[in-house]
Amino acid sequence: MAANSSALETVDADYKSRSILDLIGLKGKVTVVTGAARGIGLALARGAAELGSDVAILDTLPEPSEDIKSWEQLGVHIKYYRTDVTQLDKLTEVFSNIRADFGHIDNCITAAGVVLDKPFHDHEWNESAKVLNVNVMGTFFCAQLASKAMKEQKKGGSIVMIASNAANVAIPSRNMSIYTASKGAIQSLTKALAVELAEYGIRVNSVSPGFIATEMIMEACRKDSDLWNVFNSKPPLGRVGTRGDLKGIVGYLLSDAAAYTTGTDVVVDGGLACGHN
Ligand SMILES: NC(=O)c1ccc[n+]([C@@H]2O[C@H](COP(=O)([O-])OP(=O)(O)OC[C@H]3O[C@@H](n4cnc5c(N)ncnc54)[C@H](O)[C@@H]3O)[C@@H](O)[C@H]2O)c1
């Protein structure tokens, strides 16, 4: 196509054809969410359901922390699969079951993660390897299984991987060296996969949350009573983040509203990465 005014008219024609509300909807889609029996993953699964997506929820816990079946009142189908993202054979079987149960896989959110908070010199091999195994290998192979399905289906897809702001800025009052390395790996993986999977119409982005009030950080607060104050005073916005603060951005990245967004990391940290007092 020559670069003349009719070329501009052709490529520009779609800007009014779908409203923002239509673009951001996920009706008819199937979203797989790992680490979603509780915490951030659960909220992101709920967000996808609110946008009209059917949702397959994966986690190691015996059952989700809330009644996910009641979400079907939103007009979507929800199913829980108890599985460990580090057990590749079982994980492969679960992805195959999801395709059989739902028909297709359009989106994947990887939220399964574990943290280790202790001085660098005290980190031991096995506990450090576990962090890398869950946070990096688990994410890597969930993205692989999801994108293999998307490639076969030939309709593209969207993958959102939960990284962490720990990969961008030293987190005050915490020692999380191996965790930080694992989340840096996710940010880098996002870029590599965005390029490699672009030819299949598969977009890959990551989200890097700051302090988000979940069991993960409440456990740390129980060990160090000053931490809650740190989480509520260090972010320039002056409060700890909530799971609800992540729902919108992840829903957007999954949706057609983000059709030209791939390989990016979105920081959701109340301004912490800008520098703090
Ligand atoms: N809470 C925060 O402040 C914060 C900040 C930045 C990033 N994150 C990241 O967000 C994600 C969710 O964290 P959260 O705060 O909701 O923590 P959480 O501990 O409440 O939830 C993590 C979930 O992952 C599941 N999980 C752990 N290992 C698994 C495995 N091998 N296979 C399948 N599921 C597994 C757990 O059972 C749990 O349900 C994690 O990747 C975490 O690193 C959290």
The ligand as a Tripos MOL2 file, in Angstrom:
@<TRIPOS>MOLECULE
LIG
   44    48     1     0     0
SMALL
NO_CHARGES

@<TRIPOS>ATOM
      1 N1          1.0650   -9.0150   47.4470 N.am      1 LIG1
      2 C1          2.0090   -8.2190   46.9640 C.2       1 LIG1
      3 O1          2.3420   -7.1840   47.5450 O.2       1 LIG1
      4 C2          2.6900   -8.5540   45.6530 C.ar      1 LIG1
      5 C3          3.5160   -7.5800   45.0700 C.ar      1 LIG1
      6 C4          4.1400   -7.8620   43.8600 C.ar      1 LIG1
      7 C5          3.9380   -9.0610   43.2330 C.ar      1 LIG1
      8 N2          3.1350   -9.9930   43.8090 N.ar      1 LIG1
      9 C6          2.9660  -11.2560   43.0800 C.3       1 LIG1
     10 O2          1.5980  -11.4750   42.8480 O.3       1 LIG1
     11 C7          1.3480  -12.8770   42.7960 C.3       1 LIG1
     12 C8          0.2370  -13.2320   43.7550 C.3       1 LIG1
     13 O3          0.6570  -12.8890   45.0560 O.3       1 LIG1
     14 P1         -0.3590  -12.7450   46.2950 P.3       1 LIG1
     15 O4          0.0380  -11.5360   47.0540 O.co2     1 LIG1
     16 O5         -1.7470  -12.8870   45.8340 O.co2     1 LIG1
     17 O6          0.1250  -14.0050   47.1650 O.3       1 LIG1
     18 P2         -0.7030  -15.2130   47.7720 P.3       1 LIG1
     19 O7          0.2950  -16.0000   48.5330 O.co2     1 LIG1
     20 O8         -1.9110  -14.6940   48.4840 O.co2     1 LIG1
     21 O9         -1.1890  -16.0040   46.4760 O.3       1 LIG1
     22 C9         -0.3120  -16.8090   45.7170 C.3       1 LIG1
     23 C10        -1.0840  -17.9890   45.2260 C.3       1 LIG1
     24 O10        -0.2120  -18.7870   44.4230 O.3       1 LIG1
     25 C11        -0.4400  -20.1400   44.7500 C.3       1 LIG1
     26 N3          0.7250  -20.9450   44.4320 N.ar      1 LIG1
     27 C12         1.9390  -20.9430   45.0490 C.ar      1 LIG1
     28 N4          2.7360  -21.8690   44.5160 N.ar      1 LIG1
     29 C13         2.0220  -22.4930   43.5340 C.ar      1 LIG1
     30 C14         2.3050  -23.5370   42.6300 C.ar      1 LIG1
     31 N5          3.4840  -24.1530   42.6470 N.pl3     1 LIG1
     32 N6          1.3540  -23.9120   41.7400 N.ar      1 LIG1
     33 C15         0.1400  -23.2800   41.7370 C.ar      1 LIG1
     34 N7         -0.1970  -22.2860   42.5820 N.ar      1 LIG1
     35 C16         0.7410  -21.9010   43.4750 C.ar      1 LIG1
     36 C17        -0.7370  -20.1230   46.2560 C.3       1 LIG1
     37 O11        -1.3870  -21.3160   46.6880 O.3       1 LIG1
     38 C18        -1.6000  -18.8840   46.3730 C.3       1 LIG1
     39 O12        -2.9730  -19.1660   46.2010 O.3       1 LIG1
     40 C19         2.6720  -13.5560   43.1250 C.3       1 LIG1
     41 O13         3.3210  -13.9210   41.9250 O.3       1 LIG1
     42 C20         3.4440  -12.4780   43.8350 C.3       1 LIG1
     43 O14         4.8400  -12.6530   43.7220 O.3       1 LIG1
     44 C21         2.5110   -9.7760   44.9990 C.ar      1 LIG1
@<TRIPOS>BOND
     1     1     2 1
     2     2     3 2
     3     2     4 1
     4     4     5 ar
     5     4    44 ar
     6     5     6 ar
     7     6     7 ar
     8     7     8 ar
     9     8     9 1
    10     8    44 ar
    11     9    10 1
    12     9    42 1
    13    10    11 1
    14    11    12 1
    15    11    40 1
    16    12    13 1
    17    13    14 1
    18    14    15 2
    19    14    16 1
    20    14    17 1
    21    17    18 1
    22    18    19 2
    23    18    20 1
    24    18    21 1
    25    21    22 1
    26    22    23 1
    27    23    24 1
    28    23    38 1
    29    24    25 1
    30    25    26 1
    31    25    36 1
    32    26    27 ar
    33    26    35 ar
    34    27    28 ar
    35    28    29 ar
    36    29    30 ar
    37    29    35 ar
    38    30    31 1
    39    30    32 ar
    40    32    33 ar
    41    33    34 ar
    42    34    35 ar
    43    36    37 1
    44    36    38 1
    45    38    39 1
    46    40    41 1
    47    40    42 1
    48    42    43 1
@<TRIPOS>SUBSTRUCTURE
     1 LIG1         1 GROUP 0 **** ****
